[in-house]
Amino acid sequence: MEKRKFSRYVFQNNERMIALLALNSGSGTVEARILNISQGGLGLVIERGNIDNLKVEAILFLKEVTGKVRVSGLKGHSLKVKWILDYKPLNNLAIGCEFIDLNEQRRLEIEALLKPV
């Protein structure tokens, strides 16, 4: 049984959504693939070697969002890391992030992604 508060839009491989993130710790930027989006946050994948010492509760800043699906309004918003899946044999980290400053207009744009065309 699904316990999520919000429905998710899962990006297909051919949609290839990329987020450029800045870490509030000042350690520069990192590129992440966006796996899914909901009104509550983003599911991301980051190459293991591209990010050091990321911890739950860290704050990330969305500097840019690119890809085939129009969600450019996310640029400039902040995310809080809620969970990290770090399975050593894999080259990537899976990360669940929550929006911390998303306004109602952006939430409605995300909700529109979930509606059938």
C-alpha positions, 0 to 999 in steps of 0.5 A: 500500500502506497503511503506517500503524501503526494503522487509522483511523476516518474521521468522516463529515460528519454526525458532525461531531467538534470538538476544542477545543485549547490550545496549550502556547505559551500563545496561547489555544485553537483549534477544530479539526474532527476528520477521523479518529482512530486509536490513534496520533493524530488528523487535524485541520483548522483554519481558517488564520486561527485559528492562528498559527505552529503548527509540527511538534513543537508540543504541543497539549492537548485541552480538549474533544471534542464530536460524535456519536461518543463519544470524550469520554475524550480530554479532557485528553490531549496531542498532538504535531504530526507534520505540517502540510499548508499549501496556501495557496489553501485556507482550512484547514490539515490537521494530523496529531497523535500522542497522547503520553499516551494510556492503554491504556483509551482506546486500546481505546475507539478500537479499538472504533470500528474494529470493525463493528457 
